[in-house]
Amino acid sequence: MKLRQLEYLLAIVDNGLNITAAAEKLYTSQPGVSKQIKLLEDELGFTLFSRKGKTLGALTAEGHEVVDRARRVMQEVQSIRTLSDRVYHQQQGSLSIGTTHTQARYVLPPVIREFREQYPNVALNLHQGTSEQIARMVEDKQVDFAIATGSHRLFPSLVMLPCYDWDRVIIAPHDHELAADGAEISLESLSRFPLVTYVFSYDGESSLKKAFTDQGLVPEVVFTARDADVIKTYVKMGMGVGVIASMAQDCEGSGLRAVEAPGLFPRSTTWIGFRRDAVLTKYMVDFIELFAPHLDQARVREAAQLPEQADIQRLFQGVELPLKGRCAEVVDISVYAESVV
């Protein structure tokens, strides 16, 4: 039994048992309505209408009882739809996001500022951590959204939507030989210097390290941190050459020179994810679109219905993602977030 069949039944009754008029009211065909009523009668095991040839005569006694119950069912359905609409369009609540320092410091500030302007009554909670820490937040249901790069295996329960691509850049003091104009920037030249970069995953998975090992090189990683600003501090101290995300470059200079190195390391993709059982409000969907404009409501809804992450990846095949580069706008995020941990 389908809700559509009950809807067709009530339309017929409300239109004087005229199937053609009911079909017009429902913007469908008369044969389609007749077929669904016949299927409903076959499933119930009794007729709903007495018939005079091809026309309907009257409701049977059983038909009257079914119509009464169908009206109650459809009223409840409408109540559920009203509840869903009210929940979806609510203007206040909370939104918790688990993400990395780079996203929180260099990408999210203008997004959060605009979001707060649109939804001043929604409390924002921003939690920072490594991919493993964010995965635990997801598992413990501490966050509504996770924003990270790679590490798909850590988030099997999430719908993960691709947001943008980014490359790594090399940072060094202006007097360093790699910062000189025309300096050779290669994995081999980098391997000659101590490196300062992001914390690697606990299981050792790292596209940066893999890039070196694929060429038979062993990088000398002397210091790691999850905070790009900490990496810059230690590069300034002369501890080594830094490797950071392109978004984390400073717009106004920091005593360091950033050297583009396209193709030196694999390009990375940042995604935003939510649990498959999540109820997405309008402000949640709007936040996703602010963060990644190609992720509009229709595309988010379509992706959320897909059963596997591989299906989502196929959905986005051929979609050209934006490439995040240098000089992201830096805003004091504490002004907009209720808590930052």
N, C-alpha and C positions, 0 to 999 in steps of 0.2 A: 504494500500500500504506500502510495506517495502523496505528499502534501498537494502536489499539483492536481491529482485526481479529486481530492476533496474540494479544492478551489474550483475546478470545473463543475463539480456537482452543485455547489452553492450558486455558481453563476447561472446555471440552467434554471434552478428553482427561482432565483431572483429575477429572471427574465421571462417569466411566464411559461416555462418549459419549452422555450424556443431555443433550439441548439444554435441556429444561425446567429441570433442576436447575442447569445452568450459568447460565441466565438469572436464576434466583432468586438465585444466588450473586453475580451481577453487578448485581442490582437493576435489571434491564431486562426486556424482553419476549422471549418465545421467537421470534416472527416477526422481531424486530429482529436477534437473533443469527443466525438462519438466513439472513437477507438479507445480512449482512456476510460470512458464510462463503462464500456464493455469489459475491459480488463479488470476494472474494479469489481464489477458484478461477478465475473468469473472467480476472482479471488475470494469474495465473500460467500459465494455459493447460493445467492438468491438475487432476484431482480429488484432494482430500485424503483423502476417505473413500469406501469402498465403501458402497453403500446397498441396503437392503431395503425397498422402498416408500418411506415417508416417514421411516423410522428409519435411523440410521447403523449400518453393520455393523462396519467396522474401518478403521484407518488404512491407506492405500495405502503402497507403498514410498516414493513421493515425499512422502507425508504425514508419514511418520516423520522424514525428513530435514528437512522444514520445521519440525516440532515441535522437533527438537533445536536448530536454529538460532534459532527463536523464543525458546526458553528463554534462550539466551545473550544475545539482544538485550534481553529484558525484564530480565535480571539487570543488564545495563549501564545500562538506563534507571533501575532502582532505585538503582544506585550513584550515578548523576548526581543523582537526587532527594535522596539522602542527603547528597551533597556540597553541593547547593544549600541544604538545610536547615541544614547545619553553618555554611556561610558566612553565611546570613541571621541565625542566632542567635548569632554570635560576640559575645563580651563585651569584646573589646579590639581596638584598632586606632587609627585616626586620623580626624579629620574637619576638613577645611579649608573655611573660609567666606570668601567675598569680599563685602564690604558697604560701606556708606557710614558716615561718622562718626556720623550721627544714629541709625542702627540700632544701631551698636556701643555708643554711649554711653547711649542712652535706652530702647531696646526690648529688646535682647538680654540684658542682665545677669541679670534674673531667670530667663530661659529657660535660660541657660548654667548658672546656679547649680543649677537643678533637674536639668538634664541631667547635670551632674557628680555629683550625688548618686546618680542612677540608674546611671551608667556611669563609675565612677571610673578605670577602666583605658583609657578612650578619650582620646587626646591631642587637644586642640583647638588649631587654628591659625586665628587671626582676621586677615584682611588687609583693610585699609581703603583706599578710593580713590573716585574719581569713577566714573560709569557706564562711561566709556570705559576707565578703568584696570581695572575689574572685568571688562569684556568681554575684555581682553587676558589676564587671569588665566584666564578660561574657555578661551580659545583655546589657551593654553599648558598647559592641564590642571593648573594650580597649585591649583585649588580644586574641592571636591566640590559645594558649593552656592554660588549667587549670590543675594544679597538686595538688591533695588533697587526703584526706583519708575520706572514708565514706561520709555522707551528700549527698547521691544520690538525695534526694528529692529536693535539692536546684538547681540542674542542669538538668532540664527536657529536655532542648534543645540540650544537648551534647551527642556525642558518647563517652562513657567512657570505657577505656581499662585497665584491671587490670595489674599492673606492678610488684609489689612485696609485700610480707607480712612482718610485723614487730611486735615485742612484746614490752611491756613496761618494764622498769627496775626501781629499787629503788635506789636512791642515798642518801647518808648520810655521815656525817663526819666520819673519821676512828675510832673515839672514841665512836661513837654512838652504842648502844646495838644491833641495827639491822645490823650493819656492822661487828659484831663479827663473827668469824668462828663458824659455827654450829647454828647460831641464827635462831629461828623459823620465817619464813617469811610466813605470812598468812594474809588474809583480816582482821581477828580479831586482830592480833598483830599490823597491820598497823593502824587500827581504834583507837588505844590507843594514837597515836601521831598526832600532827598537820601536815597537808599535804600541800605541795607546788607543783602545777602542772599547766597544760595548761589551758588557758581560755576555759570555756565551751561554747557550742552553746547558742545563745540567748533564744532558746525555752527550754533549760535545757536538751536536748538530749545528753547523754554522756554514753558510754559503761563503763567508769570507775565508775561513780556514780551508774550505774545499777548493776555492779558487787557487790558492797556493799549492796545495798538495797535488792537484791535477797537473801542475807543471813541475812536480818533483821538488818543490821548494818548502822550506819549513820557516814560517814567520816567527820572529822573536817578539812575542806578545808579553810586554813587561808589566802592563797595568790595564785593568778593565774596570769599567763603571757603567751603571745603567743611566747615568745622567750626563748628557752631552756637555753641559757647562763644567762639570767636574773634569771631563776629559780635556777640555780646553785649558783649564787651570794647570793641569799637569804637563800638557804640551808646552805651555808658556814657561814652566819651570825647567824645561829642557830634558824631561824624562824620555821623550820619544816623539815620533811622528804620529799624528792623530788620524783616525779613520772614523768619520761620522756620517750621519744621514745628511743629504743635501739640504733638507729643510732646516737643519740646525746651524746653518751659517749665520753669522752676524751681519746685519745690514749696515751698521755704522762702524764696523771695524773693531777689532779686539786685540790688536797687536799680532794677529796671526794672518797668514795668507791662506785662502782656500784655493785648492787646485782641482779643477774638474778632471775627472778620470772616466769619461764615458766608455763603457765596454770592458773596463778593467775587472769589475766585479759583476756578478749577475744582477740584473735589475730586480728590485723588490716591489711587492704589492701589499699595500695596507688594506685591511678589510674591517668591516663593522659586522658584528654578529649578535644575535639574540636567540633565546631558547625557542624550540619549535612549539612549545605549549604557551608561549607568551601571548597575552592579549595586548595588541598594539593600539594605543590611543592615538588620536590625531597629533598631539604634540610630540609623541615618539616618532611617528612617521615623518613629521615636519623636521625634526632634528636630523634624521637620517638624510633627508634631502638637502638640508643646509650643509651638512658635512660632505656630501657627495651628490651634486645636483643631478647627475644622471640617474640616481636612485629615486625616482618619483613614486608616488603611491601605487600606481598600477604595477610597476616593476617589482616593488617590494612585496606586494600582495601575491603576485604570481610566483615569485621565488619562495615565499613562505609555504606555498602549497606543494612544492616539490619534495619528494620523499628522501632524496639523497643529495649530498653535497656535489657529487659528480653531475647530477642533473642541473644544479645551479650553475656549475662551471660551463656546461653546454649552453645554458640560457644566455650567458654573457660572452660567448664566443663571437668575435667580430665587433664587440663594443670597445671602442678606443678609450682607454682610461686617461685622465689628465696626468701630466707629469709634474710632480711637485719639485720646484727648484729652490733657489736661494732666496734669502731676504723675506722670509715669512714675517707677517706682522706680529710683533710681540706685545701682549697686553697682560697686565697684572691679573691673572686668572682668579686670585683670591677675592677679587671684588665681585665676581659673578657666581662662584661656587659656595655652597653652604659649608662643605667640608672638603679638605684636600688631605689625603693620607698617603 
